[in-house]
Amino acid sequence: MSTLQQAEQKWLDAWHQGPLRLRWDRIPLQIGDSAPDLELADHTGQLVRLSTFWTDGPAVLLFWRHFGCSCGLDRAARLEAEYSKYIDAGASVVVIGQADPDRSAEYRERNRIVCPILSDPERIAYRAFDLLDGTPSQILFDAPDSFLRRDAAAGEQLAAARHGTEIASVDSPWQLPGEFVISSDGKVQLAYRYQYCEDWPDPRVITAAIRFGGI
């Protein structure tokens, strides 16, 4: 079974199981806290520590949903338009996704993402930054009721319809995204956790947090 097929099976298994992490069991990571410094493989397969992105200045960490989500394609287009603003403000930018390095590299090239993509297939960093799963109403709010009910047949039909396409149903269908700004001393300056699938932050807020983190 290929890694893509494994990722599709993971999506289907998670669809049947439903979202698991809907509530925090502790106070989530917030402004002023030290950011977790984890080691993840980038899209080339090289192991990288998160702290390397904020060693010389603030960093923007973009946690993606799965790479088959259409909102991810929209976020990639937004990032392309916003990227120079973040760089001009003095930040490094990195995307963190659920895919393995090979799929991350392919996704990065296809969607013209110029920053690195780090691989977190076990969602260790997602949990460390206290990103929750979403309910069907948060993820699939514009879908028919069969999806809101998490109907097994509806999920299987969706996965089959997207198989082999650029929006294949892969990895966790329930993971909510988040965006963080970390200052050069490793402190969280912005902790933005999406409340629904397309809850993109205003780039001006991110840029202001970058500037504040560099003061």
Buried (B, 14 or more C-beta within 10 A) or exposed (E): EEBBEBBBBBBBEBBEEEBEBEEEEEEBBEEEBEBBEBEBBBBEEEEBEBBBBBEEBBBBBBBBBBBBBEBBBEBBEEBEEBBEBBBEBBBBBBBBBBBBBBBBBBBBEEBEBEBBBBBBBEBEBBEBBBBBBBBBEBBBBEEEEBBBEBBEEBBBEBBEEBEEEEBBBBBBBBBBBBBBBBBBEBBBBBBBBBEBBBBBBEBEEBBBBBBBBBE
